[in-house]
Amino acid sequence: MRITGDQRGCAVADFDHDGRVDLLVGQNAGQTKLYRNRLAKRGLRVRLSGKIGNPNCIGVRLRLGTLTALGPATEVRSGGGYRSQDASVRVLALGDETPARLQVTWPSGKKTTTVIQKGVTEITVEEPIQ
């Protein structure tokens, strides 16, 4: 992809809620441009619900995989660069094997495991109270 102009920032998120990660580019003295991803396979949209003190779920680790093996971890961060922040809804790539398994490790060390059945495109995972 080639983007011309004076770029000053970008955001990567599923802006159109279709399970594909899109790209939003801000430019100095120019219009903000949204590049919608229409080619990638749809992923699993994961909405996290944190408790008081950490409603944005900063520090949560997510691992998606099969019932027998989990894939690599991704972590919710408050930002990875200047004036940046992770999206509140994460999009994780689903493999072809179903059902899948999502493991969420909360900053407290507690773990939540959810089995994802075929056809599920979005889930909400709530932080356990106890």
Secondary structure, DSSP 8 states (H G I E B T S, - for coil): ----S-EEEEEEE-TTSSSS-EEEEEETTS--EEE---SS---EEEEEE--TT-TT-TT-EEEEEESS-EEEEEE--S-SSTT----SEEEE---SSSSEEEEEE-TTS-EEEEEE-TT--EEEEE----
